[in-house]
Amino acid sequence: MGLDEYEAVRLIDLEGMQQEQAAAQMGVARTTVQAMYNTARRKMAECVVNGRVLRIEGGDVQVCEKRAHCPRRGGCCAHKTCAKQKPEGE
């Protein structure tokens, strides 16, 4: 599973966001989030039903370490917009 698919599942299922909110958070279209979410759910089902290992890797993301500029609750994120909001000199 790619990190983008993981992030879609995390935002929708764990954070309880609607697809539109998750899309805004990730900086992509709602239809893109929907496609990532559906693909991720299929991969997770395959792992659970057939006892396979789920690997999460790759993807176009930036991860920050609890920076004050991050829009996520708790001050930490894993999404494209974080890099755009990073203050000068960091």
Secondary structure, DSSP 8 states (H G I E B T S, - for coil): -BHHHHHHHIIIIIS---HHHHHHHHTS-HHHHHHHHHHHHHHHHHHHHHT-----B--S--B-SS-TT--SGGG--BSHHHHHH--TT-
